[in-house]
Amino acid sequence: MHRVLALGEAHELEGFALVGAEVAPAHTPADVRAAWAARGDDVSLLVLTRDAASALAADLARRDDLLLAVLP
């Protein structure tokens, strides 16, 4: 089964849990990378805060099977 994961600063992602997304709060680049590494390969949609997207840029460049949404 595919999952929707919202990753980044908690205050920007609170509402995503209401629509069924798994929310992984992470406040530093190291926290973001650790939270992403702890997730399985069944994430099909990844919603990121701007800072989280920056922290994962290199890792995400290798994932052509993942739909990304970066919050403004």
N, C-alpha and C positions, 0 to 999 in steps of 0.2 A: 504494500500500500504506500502511496506517495503522501508526503507530509508538506505542510506549509510551516516555515520557520521564520520568525521575526527576531532579528539579532541586533543588539546595540543598546543604547542608553534607555533604561527602563521607562523614564517619563515620556519618551517619544513613542513607545510601543504598547502602552497599556491597553488601548482599544482593540488591538489585533487578537487578543485572547477571546474577546467577545464573539468573534466570527470564526473561532475554531483553530486559529493558528497557535502553534507552540511558540511561546515567547521565551527567549534566552537573554536575560539582562546581562550586559557586559559593558563596563565603563572605561576600560583601558585597552589599548591595542593588544596587550598580552592576554587579557580576559577574553577579548573577541576571538583571538586565534585559538585559545583553549576551548572555548565554547563550541566553535566550529569543528575542531578536531574531535570533540566528544560526540558529535552527531553522526548518525549512520549515513549511508549512501542513498537512503530512500527519501531525502528532501528533494522535492521537485520545484518548489517555489521558495525563494529566499528573499525576504524583505529586510533591508538593511538601512540603518541610519547612515548618514554621510560619513561619519568617522569610522564606523564599522566597515563600510565599503572600502575606505582607504586602507584599513588594517589588513583586509583580506584580498587586496587587488591581485597579488601574485598568485595566490591559491585559486582564486576564481577564474583567472585567465585560462586555466587548464580544464575547466568544467564546461564543455559545450552542451551538456545535457541538462543544465540548470537554468531555469528562468529566474532572472534577477529583477528586483524593484528597489531602487534607492530613493529614500524619502528626500524631499527637497529641504 
